[in-house]
Structures are given as C-alpha cells and as structure tokens.
Amino acid sequence: MTANAALHSERPGGSADRERPTDVNDTVRLIRDSWAVVEPQAEDVSRFFYSMLFSLAPATRELFPVNMEVQRSRLLRALVHVVQMVDRPDELTPFLQQLGRDHRKFGVVAEHYEAVGTALLAAIKKYAGDAWNDAVERAWGEAYAVMATTMTDAASKDDGPAWYNGEVVQHERLSWDVAMVRIRPEHPVPYQPGQYVSVEVPQRPRLWRYLSPANPPSDDGTMEFHVRAVPTGWVSRAIVGHAQLGDQWRMGSPMGRLGVDRDSERDVVMLAGGTGLAPMRSIIQDLAQYGNNPEVHLFYGGRTRDDLYELRNLRQVAMSNPWLKVIPVLENDPSAQGAEHGTLAEAVTRYGAWQDHDVLVSGSPEMIRNTVSGMMVAGTPLERIHYDPFTLD
C-alpha cells in the first residue's frame, strides 16, 4: 500500500469524498501536534528508541556501529522529514522507497520492522506525556504501517545489489580540511545528478556516511566526492587524512530528489554551503551539456574565501554558460571584495523571496534548517524549497 492509498482510504460504509479530508487532516494534525511536544526532547527519544529496539531485537545491535551518535542524529532527521511531508505523499513515498532500498546494506529484513515500530511508538509515547492518547497512538501506528510497508515493498522489488564496491583511484587535498576522492566502482552506480549515496570506508567499518557525488554519471563510471574533515566527524576525518589509493569502499543505493527539471518553466536558485556544493556541481555539469536551460542562480557560501575551494572553476563554467550566475557568500570575511556577506539565508533573501523559483538547498543540517527557515520568513513558499535530510553528517 502506498502512502497516498493508506492516507486516503475510505472508511467502511462511508463516502470517500466526505471522509478523506477529515481523516487526512486529523491524522496530520495529531502527528504534528504530538511531535511538537516531543521534539525538544528528541535526543532522549532517540536514545530510548535504540535502547528499546536492542532489547526487543538484540540481533539488530550488530547492524549498527559501536558509536551511535551519528545514527541517532539520522533517526531524528528522518523523523522530522517524515513529519514535514506526512501530508505530501507524492514526496514522502519516493523518500521512503529510497530509504528502504538503502537499508538493504545493513541486512535489514521485514521482521525487523515490527520491533522498530514498537520501539518508536514507545519512545514517542514516553516523552509525549499528556499529549499522548488513543487517537494519537492510532495516528502514529497508521503512519508507521505506511512507512514500513512502503520501505519493505521497495526493498523486496529491487533486484540490484545491496551495495556497490569501488576502489579509490585518486585522493587530493583541495584545502587544509577538504579532500577530493575519486572512486572507480566495479559496476556503475545508477545515480542521478544531485543524488547522494551512503559510503563505508575501510578506516571506519559499519560507520556509513552519506556523500553526494560532485560529478554527474560518467562514461567510465567514476564518482568524485568532496569531503570536509569536521571536528566530530569520525568518517570525514578518516577520509580526508587517511584515505589511500587502492582502498575499497562500499556504496549504498542512490537516494535524494535534488535536481532540475529542464521542462519546467521555473528558474532555479541553488544554495550550497561548503562541500554541500557537491550535488549542485553535479547538476550544473549535467546541465552544461545542453544549449537551453532554466536560469540558475548559485549562492555558494563559506566562512571565508578559502572555504570556497571551487569558486574559480564555477566562474569558468559560468563564463561559457550564460544561464548560470555564481554569487559567492562569505559569513566571516567582511573585508573580502566581490562577494555577498552574511549567512546564505541573509544573502539570498536580499534579492527577494524567489516565489516563482525552485530552490535547492544543500549543506550541513544546521545550514539547511537556518536557510529554509529564513527563506520562509522572507516569503518563499515551502513547496518550492527542496533539500535532502542526510546529505552531510
């Protein structure tokens, strides 16, 4: 059953046209209202969830790394993403299908989903307090049933590999904390420009990290990744500092829905923070092979000019592609010339609300939250703003 079918099913003996709006609106309201109570305690919710899951299904503990900090963060972002899209099944369903296919790499099977659902509802109930009642429990139960069914169906129907093996064929430092790594997969990974994949590197077994290829699919199948070593990033620091030629990587199924519809009449605004540039670069390189494209404004942000490691190359692309405009944005470099200053949200909203544009956002979770919030306050419709929840960890 798809999310759309489940949320719009008719009650026995009732009129579909009469019941659908009330059912859907009530379910959405109950889920969002109860989550609003729980969200300030989200980290505790996540810890309780995994404790409960490992108690109910001890074998699942082996599917996760020893350090669970990143995994707990991903759970929270996935929940927030689902809550935000619960009334937008056309977007929620593909996200869940991709998540289901990606989870095959962990060895997740259908039986695990029952324990996950029990643990999830128990965690939300514990921290929802007086906001939890029978109606809320039914709403969350129905929503989780849709999620689990959508994910398991997608996983069972995917006849491709659970992961793709690849070899590091190039490792180059682009700056003191950013590296470019080129991978040659044994078999081409079927991703689209703007999508991302989970990767596992030999230096950090079982610590899967999501990375976006910085190039569109190539004739030889090679994939280019831009990785910044963040202070708390076990995997990113290992890749930037210790990746070696010949290292064997594993990559999960492609995920994400960032992209440009060339048939749309809407122009595009891209906002990229740091190595969040990777999916935008992939899309731009793909568009550059065509003569006619939507107009693209790329706001490329960093703390200082040194963080904009790809700015020169982007400007060269813009010189031969008049549909592309590149606007550098510097947050902590007030003396620099030829750039906007402030956060990406501050810079982009100086130009207006972009109501008639498709807006693509990529960067750290904090950057995405602040940028989306700032643009909505400025008047950008939420349905025009697109981002992926796992692009950087």
C-alpha positions as CSV (number, residue, x, y, z in Angstrom):
1,M,0.0,0.0,0.0
2,T,1.3,3.4,-0.9
3,A,1.3,6.4,1.4
4,N,-1.3,8.0,-0.8
5,A,-3.6,5.0,-0.7
6,A,-3.3,4.5,3.0
7,L,-3.9,8.1,4.0
8,H,-6.9,8.4,1.6
9,S,-8.6,5.0,2.2
10,E,-12.4,5.1,2.7
11,R,-14.0,4.1,5.9
12,P,-16.4,1.1,5.6
13,G,-19.8,2.4,4.9
14,G,-18.8,6.0,4.3
15,S,-18.4,8.3,1.4
16,A,-14.8,8.6,0.2
17,D,-15.2,12.2,-0.8
18,R,-16.8,13.1,2.5
19,E,-14.3,11.3,4.8
20,R,-11.0,11.8,3.1
21,P,-10.2,15.4,4.0
22,T,-11.2,14.9,7.7
23,D,-9.2,11.7,8.0
24,V,-6.1,13.1,6.4
25,N,-6.2,16.4,8.3
26,D,-6.9,14.7,11.6
27,T,-4.0,12.3,11.2
28,V,-1.6,15.0,10.1
29,R,-2.7,17.3,12.9
30,L,-2.3,14.6,15.6
31,I,1.1,13.5,14.4
32,R,2.5,17.1,14.1
33,D,1.0,18.3,17.4
34,S,2.4,15.3,19.4
35,W,5.7,15.6,17.7
36,A,5.9,19.3,18.6
37,V,5.7,18.2,22.3
38,V,8.3,15.5,21.8
39,E,10.8,17.3,19.6
40,P,12.5,19.4,22.4
41,Q,13.4,16.1,24.0
42,A,14.4,14.5,20.7
43,E,17.8,13.3,21.8
44,D,16.3,11.4,24.7
45,V,13.7,10.0,22.4
46,S,16.4,8.6,20.1
47,R,18.3,7.1,23.0
48,F,15.2,5.4,24.4
49,F,14.2,4.2,21.0
50,Y,17.5,2.4,20.3
51,S,17.6,1.0,23.9
52,M,14.1,-0.4,23.4
53,L,14.9,-1.7,19.9
54,F,18.1,-3.6,21.0
55,S,16.1,-5.0,23.9
56,L,13.3,-6.2,21.7
57,A,15.5,-7.5,18.9
58,P,19.1,-8.0,20.2
59,A,20.3,-9.1,16.8
60,T,19.8,-5.7,15.4
61,R,22.6,-4.3,17.5
62,E,25.2,-5.9,15.2
63,L,23.8,-3.9,12.3
64,F,25.0,-0.6,13.8
65,P,28.4,0.9,14.8
66,V,29.7,0.9,18.3
67,N,29.4,4.8,18.3
68,M,25.7,5.5,17.9
69,E,25.8,9.3,17.9
70,V,25.6,9.8,14.2
71,Q,22.9,7.1,13.8
72,R,20.7,8.8,16.4
73,S,21.1,12.1,14.6
74,R,20.0,10.4,11.3
75,L,16.9,8.9,13.0
76,L,15.9,12.3,14.2
77,R,16.3,13.9,10.8
78,A,14.4,11.1,9.2
79,L,11.5,11.6,11.7
80,V,11.5,15.3,11.2
81,H,11.5,14.8,7.4
82,V,8.6,12.4,7.6
83,V,6.5,14.7,9.9
84,Q,7.1,17.6,7.5
85,M,6.0,15.5,4.5
86,V,3.2,13.5,6.0
87,D,0.6,15.4,4.1
88,R,2.7,15.3,0.9
89,P,2.6,11.7,-0.2
90,D,4.0,12.4,-3.7
91,E,7.3,13.4,-1.9
92,L,7.1,11.1,1.1
93,T,6.6,7.9,-0.8
94,P,9.8,8.2,-3.0
95,F,11.8,9.1,0.1
96,L,10.6,6.0,2.0
97,Q,11.2,3.8,-1.1
98,Q,14.8,5.0,-1.4
99,L,15.3,4.6,2.4
100,G,14.0,1.0,2.2
101,R,16.3,0.2,-0.7
102,D,19.3,1.8,1.1
103,H,18.7,-0.2,4.3
104,R,19.3,-3.5,2.5
105,K,23.0,-2.8,3.0
106,F,22.5,-3.3,6.8
107,G,20.9,-6.7,6.3
108,V,17.6,-5.3,7.5
109,V,14.7,-7.8,6.8
110,A,10.9,-7.4,7.1
111,E,10.8,-8.9,10.6
112,H,12.9,-6.1,12.0
113,Y,10.2,-3.5,11.1
114,E,7.8,-4.8,13.8
115,A,10.4,-4.3,16.5
116,V,11.3,-0.8,15.1
117,G,7.6,0.2,15.1
118,T,7.1,-1.0,18.7
119,A,10.2,0.8,19.9
120,L,9.3,4.0,18.0
121,L,5.8,4.3,19.4
122,A,7.0,3.5,22.9
123,A,9.7,6.3,22.7
124,I,7.2,8.9,21.4
125,K,4.6,7.9,24.0
126,K,7.1,8.1,26.8
127,Y,8.1,11.7,26.0
128,A,4.7,13.0,24.7
129,G,3.3,12.9,28.2
130,D,-0.3,14.1,28.4
131,A,-0.3,14.8,24.7
132,W,-0.5,11.0,24.1
133,N,-3.9,9.4,23.8
134,D,-5.6,6.6,21.9
135,A,-6.2,8.8,18.8
136,V,-2.6,9.9,18.7
137,E,-1.5,6.3,19.1
138,R,-3.7,5.3,16.2
139,A,-2.4,8.1,14.0
140,W,1.3,7.2,14.6
141,G,0.5,3.5,14.2
142,E,-1.2,4.0,10.9
143,A,1.6,6.3,9.7
144,Y,4.3,3.8,10.7
145,A,2.4,1.0,9.0
146,V,2.5,3.0,5.8
147,M,6.2,3.8,6.3
148,A,7.1,0.1,6.9
149,T,5.1,-1.2,4.0
150,T,6.5,1.3,1.6
151,M,10.1,0.6,2.6
152,T,9.8,-3.2,2.7
153,D,8.0,-3.3,-0.7
154,A,10.7,-1.2,-2.3
155,A,13.4,-3.3,-0.8
156,S,11.9,-6.6,-2.0
157,K,11.3,-5.3,-5.5
158,D,14.9,-4.0,-6.0
159,D,16.9,-6.7,-7.8
160,G,20.1,-4.6,-7.8
161,P,22.9,-5.2,-5.4
162,A,22.6,-4.1,-1.7
163,W,25.8,-2.1,-2.2
164,Y,28.4,-1.4,-4.8
165,N,32.1,-2.0,-4.4
166,G,34.6,0.7,-5.5
167,E,38.3,1.5,-5.4
168,V,40.0,4.8,-4.5
169,V,41.9,5.8,-7.6
170,Q,42.6,9.5,-6.6
171,H,42.9,11.4,-3.3
172,E,43.8,15.1,-3.5
173,R,43.6,17.8,-0.8
174,L,41.7,20.8,-2.1
175,S,42.3,22.8,1.1
176,W,43.7,22.1,4.5
177,D,40.4,20.4,5.6
178,V,38.8,19.4,2.2
179,A,39.8,16.4,0.0
180,M,38.6,15.2,-3.4
181,V,38.3,11.4,-3.6
182,R,37.7,9.7,-6.9
183,I,36.2,6.2,-6.8
184,R,36.0,3.6,-9.6
185,P,33.1,1.2,-8.9
186,E,33.2,-2.4,-10.1
187,H,29.8,-1.7,-11.7
188,P,28.3,1.8,-12.4
189,V,26.2,3.2,-9.6
190,P,22.8,4.2,-11.1
191,Y,22.6,7.7,-9.5
192,Q,21.1,10.9,-11.0
193,P,22.9,14.3,-10.8
194,G,22.1,15.8,-7.4
195,Q,21.5,12.4,-5.6
196,Y,23.7,11.1,-2.8
197,V,24.9,7.6,-1.6
198,S,25.9,6.1,1.7
199,V,29.6,5.0,1.9
200,E,31.5,2.8,4.1
201,V,35.3,3.1,4.2
202,P,37.9,0.6,5.5
203,Q,39.2,3.0,8.1
204,R,35.7,3.1,9.8
205,P,33.8,-0.2,9.4
206,R,30.0,0.0,9.8
207,L,30.1,3.8,10.1
208,W,28.2,4.6,6.9
209,R,28.3,8.2,5.9
210,Y,26.2,10.0,3.2
211,L,28.1,11.7,0.4
212,S,26.9,13.4,-2.8
213,P,28.9,12.7,-6.0
214,A,30.2,16.0,-7.3
215,N,30.0,14.9,-10.9
216,P,27.2,13.5,-13.0
217,P,27.4,9.9,-14.1
218,S,30.5,9.5,-16.3
219,D,31.3,7.2,-19.2
220,D,33.8,5.2,-17.1
221,G,31.5,5.2,-14.0
222,T,34.0,7.0,-11.8
223,M,32.5,9.1,-8.9
224,E,34.1,12.2,-7.4
225,F,33.4,13.1,-3.8
226,H,34.3,16.3,-1.9
227,V,34.8,15.7,1.8
228,R,35.4,18.2,4.6
229,A,37.0,16.9,7.8
230,V,34.7,18.1,10.5
231,P,35.9,18.1,14.2
232,T,33.4,15.5,15.3
233,G,33.4,13.5,12.1
234,W,35.0,10.1,12.5
235,V,34.5,9.2,8.9
236,S,35.2,12.5,7.3
237,R,38.5,12.9,9.2
238,A,39.5,9.4,8.2
239,I,38.7,10.1,4.5
240,V,40.5,13.5,4.3
241,G,43.5,12.4,6.4
242,H,44.0,8.7,5.8
243,A,42.3,7.5,2.5
244,Q,44.8,5.7,0.4
245,L,44.9,4.7,-3.3
246,G,43.5,1.2,-3.6
247,D,41.2,1.5,-0.6
248,Q,38.0,-0.5,-1.1
249,W,34.8,1.5,-0.5
250,R,31.2,0.2,-0.3
251,M,28.3,2.4,-1.6
252,G,24.6,2.0,-0.9
253,S,21.7,2.6,-3.2
254,P,21.3,6.2,-4.5
255,M,19.0,8.5,-2.6
256,G,17.7,12.0,-2.8
257,R,15.4,14.1,-5.1
258,L,17.5,17.2,-5.7
259,G,17.5,18.0,-9.4
260,V,16.5,20.5,-12.1
261,D,13.5,19.9,-14.3
262,R,14.5,21.3,-17.7
263,D,10.9,21.1,-18.9
264,S,9.7,23.3,-16.1
265,E,9.1,27.0,-16.8
266,R,10.5,27.9,-13.4
267,D,14.1,29.1,-12.9
268,V,16.3,27.8,-10.2
269,V,18.0,29.1,-7.1
270,M,20.8,26.9,-5.6
271,L,22.2,27.5,-2.1
272,A,25.3,25.5,-1.3
273,G,27.3,25.7,2.0
274,G,30.8,24.3,1.9
275,T,31.0,20.8,0.5
276,G,27.2,21.0,0.1
277,L,28.3,22.3,-3.3
278,A,28.8,18.7,-4.5
279,P,25.2,17.9,-5.6
280,M,24.9,21.4,-7.2
281,R,28.1,20.9,-9.1
282,S,26.9,17.6,-10.4
283,I,23.7,19.1,-11.6
284,I,25.4,22.1,-13.2
285,Q,27.9,19.9,-15.0
286,D,25.0,17.9,-16.3
287,L,23.1,21.0,-17.5
288,A,26.2,22.3,-19.2
289,Q,25.9,19.7,-22.0
290,Y,22.6,21.3,-23.1
291,G,22.1,24.5,-25.1
292,N,19.0,25.8,-23.3
293,N,18.4,25.6,-19.6
294,P,16.5,27.4,-16.9
295,E,18.3,30.4,-15.4
296,V,20.3,29.2,-12.4
297,H,21.5,31.5,-9.5
298,L,24.0,29.6,-7.4
299,F,24.7,31.2,-3.9
300,Y,28.0,29.5,-2.8
301,G,28.7,30.1,0.9
302,G,31.6,29.6,3.3
303,R,33.1,31.2,6.4
304,T,36.0,32.8,4.4
305,R,37.1,32.9,0.8
306,D,39.4,29.9,1.5
307,D,36.3,27.8,2.1
308,L,35.1,28.4,-1.5
309,Y,37.5,25.9,-2.9
310,E,35.6,25.5,-6.2
311,L,34.8,29.2,-6.9
312,R,37.3,29.7,-9.7
313,N,36.1,26.6,-11.6
314,L,32.5,27.6,-11.2
315,R,33.2,31.1,-12.6
316,Q,34.8,29.5,-15.6
317,V,31.7,27.4,-16.2
318,A,29.5,30.5,-15.9
319,M,31.6,32.3,-18.5
320,S,30.6,29.8,-21.2
321,N,27.0,29.2,-19.9
322,P,25.1,32.5,-19.6
323,W,22.2,30.7,-17.8
324,L,24.4,30.3,-14.7
325,K,25.1,33.1,-12.3
326,V,27.5,32.4,-9.3
327,I,27.2,34.5,-6.2
328,P,29.9,33.9,-3.5
329,V,28.7,34.4,0.1
330,L,31.1,34.9,3.0
331,E,30.0,34.7,6.6
332,N,33.1,35.8,8.5
333,D,35.3,37.7,5.9
334,P,34.0,41.3,5.9
335,S,37.0,42.8,4.1
336,A,36.7,40.5,1.1
337,Q,35.6,42.1,-2.1
338,G,33.3,40.8,-4.8
339,A,31.0,38.7,-2.5
340,E,27.8,38.9,-0.5
341,H,28.3,38.9,3.2
342,G,26.4,37.2,6.0
343,T,24.7,33.8,6.1
344,L,23.3,32.2,2.9
345,A,19.8,32.9,4.1
346,E,20.6,36.6,4.6
347,A,22.3,36.9,1.2
348,V,19.7,35.1,-0.9
349,T,16.7,37.0,0.7
350,R,18.3,40.3,-0.1
351,Y,17.4,39.5,-3.7
352,G,13.8,38.8,-2.9
353,A,11.6,35.9,-1.9
354,W,12.0,33.9,-5.2
355,Q,8.4,32.8,-5.1
356,D,8.4,31.6,-8.7
357,H,11.7,29.7,-8.5
358,D,12.6,26.2,-7.5
359,V,15.0,26.4,-4.6
360,L,17.6,23.7,-3.9
361,V,19.5,23.8,-0.6
362,S,22.5,21.6,0.4
363,G,24.9,21.8,3.3
364,S,25.1,20.9,7.0
365,P,21.9,20.1,8.8
366,E,22.2,23.4,10.7
367,M,22.7,25.4,7.5
368,I,19.7,23.7,5.9
369,R,17.5,24.5,8.9
370,N,18.5,28.1,9.1
371,T,18.3,28.7,5.3
372,V,14.9,27.1,4.9
373,S,13.6,29.0,7.9
374,G,15.0,32.3,6.7
375,M,13.6,31.9,3.2
376,M,10.1,31.0,4.5
377,V,10.1,34.1,6.7
378,A,11.0,36.1,3.6
379,G,8.0,34.7,1.8
380,T,9.4,31.7,-0.2
381,P,6.7,29.0,-0.4
382,L,7.8,25.8,1.4
383,E,6.7,23.7,-1.6
384,R,9.3,25.5,-3.7
385,I,12.2,24.6,-1.3
386,H,13.9,21.3,-1.8
387,Y,16.6,19.6,0.3
388,D,17.7,16.2,1.4
389,P,17.9,15.3,5.1
390,F,21.1,13.2,5.0
391,T,23.5,14.9,2.6
392,L,26.1,15.7,5.2
393,D,26.8,14.0,8.6
